[in-house]
Amino acid sequence: YVTALAGMDVVMTDATQENADKGLARIKSILEDGLKRGLVTPEKIDQTLDRITPTDNYRKLDSCDLIIEAVFEDRELKSKVTGQAESFMDPNGIFASNTSTIPITSLAKKSSRPERFIGMHFFSPVHKMKLVEIIKGNKTSVETLNMVKKISQDLDKIPVECNDSPGFVSNRILMPMIN
């Protein structure tokens, strides 16, 4: 949603075409709610939806220069998706995991290019929350870090940078508040 709204072409993959289509329907619902509230025009809705290709075919990721993985918080699933997606994406592309709990350095071990692997944890609900945690793994390059911070700003998000550590930023703050 946020990448397409910002003018970027998006390939939205899921395990099945039905799930990908449900994702697109959810995005359409968010946009229609924005129309009712005067936040977007009908033209902006059409432009945004036209930028999204929902699919279950990883081959459509061919030459993508940024992949933001947002599967469940399951290390094995994230590893599987990383391998599948990286086999098709641009060799110089960046792979970002939208994890809130799993260490980025450990996820990057399954990557063929750990220097181009980073955490990009969007706060939920993504279409309302401005913050995004940018988590630098032990092997994440400075170039990757800077590129993802810029992309976050292009998405009208506020990047909060942190090193890979338990809880990143949000959970380190949240847990003491809850306690």
C-alpha positions as CSV (number, residue, x, y, z in Angstrom):
1,Y,0.0,0.0,0.0
2,V,2.5,2.6,1.1
3,T,5.0,1.9,-1.7
4,A,2.3,2.0,-4.4
5,L,0.8,5.2,-2.9
6,A,4.3,6.8,-3.0
7,G,4.4,6.1,-6.8
8,M,6.5,2.9,-6.8
9,D,5.5,-0.2,-8.8
10,V,4.8,-3.2,-6.5
11,V,4.8,-6.9,-7.0
12,M,2.8,-8.3,-4.0
13,T,3.5,-12.0,-3.6
14,D,1.7,-14.5,-1.4
15,A,1.4,-18.2,-1.0
16,T,-1.6,-18.4,-3.2
17,Q,-3.2,-16.1,-5.8
18,E,-6.3,-16.0,-3.7
19,N,-4.3,-14.6,-0.7
20,A,-2.6,-12.1,-3.0
21,D,-6.0,-11.0,-4.3
22,K,-7.3,-10.6,-0.7
23,G,-4.3,-8.4,0.0
24,L,-5.2,-6.2,-3.0
25,A,-8.8,-6.0,-1.8
26,R,-7.6,-4.9,1.6
27,I,-5.6,-2.1,0.0
28,K,-8.6,-1.1,-2.0
29,S,-10.6,-0.9,1.2
30,I,-8.0,1.3,2.8
31,L,-8.0,3.6,-0.2
32,E,-11.8,3.8,-0.3
33,D,-11.8,4.8,3.4
34,G,-9.3,7.5,2.5
35,L,-11.6,8.7,-0.3
36,K,-14.5,9.0,2.2
37,R,-12.2,11.1,4.5
38,G,-10.9,13.3,1.7
39,L,-7.4,12.0,1.8
40,V,-7.2,10.6,-1.7
41,T,-9.0,11.2,-5.0
42,P,-10.6,8.6,-7.2
43,E,-7.7,9.2,-9.6
44,K,-5.1,8.5,-6.9
45,I,-6.9,5.3,-6.0
46,D,-6.8,4.1,-9.6
47,Q,-3.1,5.1,-10.0
48,T,-2.2,3.3,-6.8
49,L,-4.1,0.1,-7.6
50,D,-2.6,0.1,-11.1
51,R,0.9,0.0,-9.6
52,I,0.2,-3.3,-7.7
53,T,0.6,-6.7,-9.2
54,P,-0.8,-9.4,-6.9
55,T,0.7,-12.8,-7.6
56,D,1.7,-16.2,-6.2
57,N,4.5,-16.4,-8.8
58,Y,8.0,-15.5,-7.5
59,R,9.2,-15.1,-11.1
60,K,7.4,-11.8,-11.2
61,L,10.0,-10.5,-8.7
62,D,12.5,-10.7,-11.6
63,S,14.8,-7.6,-11.4
64,C,13.0,-6.1,-8.3
65,D,15.5,-3.8,-6.6
66,L,13.8,-3.9,-3.2
67,I,11.9,-6.7,-1.5
68,I,10.2,-6.1,1.8
69,E,9.3,-9.5,3.2
70,A,6.3,-9.4,5.6
71,V,5.5,-13.0,6.4
72,F,4.6,-14.3,9.9
73,E,7.2,-14.2,12.6
74,D,8.5,-17.7,11.7
75,R,12.2,-18.1,11.2
76,E,11.9,-21.1,8.8
77,L,9.2,-19.4,6.7
78,K,11.3,-16.2,6.5
79,S,14.3,-18.2,5.4
80,K,12.4,-20.0,2.7
81,V,10.9,-16.7,1.4
82,T,14.4,-15.1,1.4
83,G,15.9,-17.9,-0.7
84,Q,13.0,-17.9,-3.2
85,A,12.8,-14.1,-3.6
86,E,16.6,-13.6,-3.8
87,S,16.8,-16.1,-6.6
88,F,14.7,-13.7,-8.8
89,M,15.4,-10.2,-7.6
90,D,18.0,-7.8,-9.0
91,P,21.5,-9.1,-7.9
92,N,22.2,-5.6,-6.5
93,G,18.8,-5.3,-4.8
94,I,18.1,-4.9,-1.1
95,F,16.2,-7.5,0.9
96,A,14.4,-6.1,3.9
97,S,12.6,-8.2,6.6
98,N,9.6,-6.7,8.3
99,T,10.3,-8.5,11.5
100,S,9.6,-7.2,15.0
101,T,11.3,-9.9,17.0
102,I,13.8,-12.1,15.0
103,P,17.4,-10.9,15.0
104,I,18.3,-9.5,11.5
105,T,21.8,-11.0,11.7
106,S,20.4,-14.5,12.1
107,L,17.9,-14.0,9.2
108,A,20.7,-12.6,7.0
109,K,22.6,-16.0,7.4
110,K,20.1,-17.4,5.0
111,S,20.8,-14.6,2.5
112,S,23.2,-14.9,-0.4
113,R,24.1,-11.3,0.2
114,P,24.0,-10.4,3.9
115,E,25.5,-6.9,3.2
116,R,22.3,-6.1,1.3
117,F,20.0,-7.6,4.0
118,I,18.3,-5.3,6.5
119,G,15.4,-5.0,8.9
120,M,12.5,-2.7,8.0
121,H,9.9,-3.0,10.7
122,F,6.8,-1.0,9.9
123,F,4.6,0.0,12.8
124,S,1.0,-1.2,12.6
125,P,-1.3,-0.2,11.1
126,V,1.2,0.7,8.4
127,H,-1.2,3.0,6.6
128,K,-1.6,5.2,9.7
129,M,1.7,4.9,11.7
130,K,4.6,7.0,10.6
131,L,7.5,5.2,12.2
132,V,9.6,2.4,10.6
133,E,12.5,0.7,12.5
134,I,15.6,0.3,10.3
135,I,17.6,-2.6,11.8
136,K,21.2,-2.9,10.8
137,G,22.5,-6.5,10.9
138,N,26.2,-7.3,11.6
139,K,27.0,-7.5,7.9
140,T,24.6,-4.8,6.6
141,S,26.5,-2.3,4.5
142,V,26.4,1.5,5.2
143,E,25.1,1.9,1.6
144,T,22.2,-0.5,2.2
145,L,21.4,1.3,5.5
146,N,21.4,4.8,3.8
147,M,19.3,3.6,0.9
148,V,16.6,2.1,3.1
149,K,16.5,5.2,5.2
150,K,16.0,7.3,2.1
151,I,13.3,4.9,0.8
152,S,11.5,5.1,4.1
153,Q,11.4,8.9,3.8
154,D,10.2,8.5,0.2
155,L,7.3,6.5,1.7
156,D,6.5,9.4,4.0
157,K,7.8,7.4,7.0
158,I,10.1,8.4,9.8
159,P,13.0,6.0,9.9
160,V,14.4,5.1,13.4
161,E,17.8,3.4,13.0
162,C,19.1,0.8,15.4
163,N,21.6,-2.0,15.5
164,D,20.5,-5.6,15.7
165,S,19.8,-6.2,19.4
166,P,17.0,-7.8,21.4
167,G,13.7,-5.9,21.0
168,F,15.1,-3.5,18.5
169,V,13.7,0.0,19.5
170,S,10.0,-0.6,19.9
171,N,10.0,-3.7,22.1
172,R,12.8,-2.3,24.2
173,I,10.6,0.6,25.0
174,L,7.3,-1.3,25.1
175,M,8.3,-4.0,27.6
176,P,9.4,-1.6,30.4
177,M,6.2,0.4,29.8
178,I,4.1,-2.7,30.2
179,N,6.0,-3.8,33.3
